[in-house]
């Protein structure tokens, strides 16, 4: 089921979307959906830690906050220790 949303885009970005849609005869909905899907796929590949795991990381590192944005980056950093 599709749901209607409203979004605000930068003028230049919207112009690029419009140009793409005209050139490839695609609706804006398709372009935006594909872009969001690609973004989510790329960012979900590096799964963040749970809150409990972040607390352990803070305790181990001695630093507060999410100093490593993903599990992969944290594990790479641990390899150097």
C-alpha positions as CSV (number, residue, x, y, z in Angstrom):
1,X,0.0,0.0,0.0
2,X,1.4,3.4,-0.9
3,X,1.1,6.4,1.4
4,X,1.1,10.0,0.5
5,X,3.9,12.1,2.1
6,X,5.1,15.7,1.7
7,X,8.7,16.6,1.5
8,X,10.7,19.8,1.1
9,X,13.7,19.7,-1.3
10,X,16.4,22.2,-2.2
11,X,15.4,24.0,-5.4
12,X,18.5,22.8,-7.3
13,X,17.8,19.2,-6.2
14,X,14.2,19.4,-7.3
15,X,15.4,20.8,-10.7
16,X,17.7,17.8,-11.1
17,X,14.9,15.4,-10.2
18,X,12.6,17.1,-12.7
19,X,15.2,16.9,-15.4
20,X,15.9,13.2,-14.8
21,X,12.1,12.5,-14.9
22,X,11.7,14.2,-18.2
23,X,14.8,12.6,-19.7
24,X,13.9,9.0,-18.7
25,X,10.2,9.4,-18.6
26,X,9.8,8.4,-15.0
27,X,7.5,9.8,-12.4
28,X,9.0,11.7,-9.4
29,X,7.5,9.1,-7.1
30,X,9.6,6.4,-8.7
31,X,12.8,8.4,-8.6
32,X,12.4,9.4,-5.0
33,X,11.4,5.9,-3.9
34,X,14.4,4.4,-5.7
35,X,16.7,7.0,-4.1
36,X,15.4,6.3,-0.6
37,X,15.6,2.5,-1.1
38,X,19.3,2.9,-2.2
39,X,20.1,5.2,0.7
40,X,18.6,2.8,3.2
41,X,20.3,-0.2,1.7
42,X,23.7,1.5,1.9
43,X,23.3,2.8,5.4
44,X,21.7,-0.3,6.8
45,X,24.7,-2.4,5.8
46,X,26.5,-1.0,8.8
47,X,24.2,-2.0,11.6
48,X,24.5,0.2,14.7
49,X,24.9,-1.2,18.1
50,X,22.1,-1.5,20.6
51,X,21.9,0.9,23.5
52,X,23.4,-1.7,25.9
53,X,26.3,-2.2,23.5
54,X,26.9,1.5,23.2
55,X,27.1,1.7,27.0
56,X,29.7,-1.0,27.0
57,X,31.7,0.8,24.3
58,X,31.6,4.0,26.3
59,X,32.8,2.2,29.3
60,X,35.7,0.5,27.4
61,X,36.7,3.6,25.5
62,X,36.3,6.0,28.4
63,X,34.4,8.4,26.1
64,X,30.8,9.3,26.2
65,X,28.6,9.4,23.1
66,X,28.5,7.4,19.9
67,X,32.1,7.8,18.9
68,X,31.8,5.0,16.3
69,X,28.8,5.3,13.9
70,X,28.7,1.6,13.1
71,X,29.7,-1.9,14.2
72,X,32.1,-2.2,11.3
73,X,33.9,1.0,12.1
74,X,34.2,0.1,15.8
75,X,35.5,-3.4,15.1
76,X,38.1,-1.9,12.7
77,X,39.2,0.5,15.5
78,X,39.4,-2.3,17.9
79,X,41.8,-4.1,15.6
80,X,44.3,-1.3,16.0
81,X,44.3,-1.6,19.8
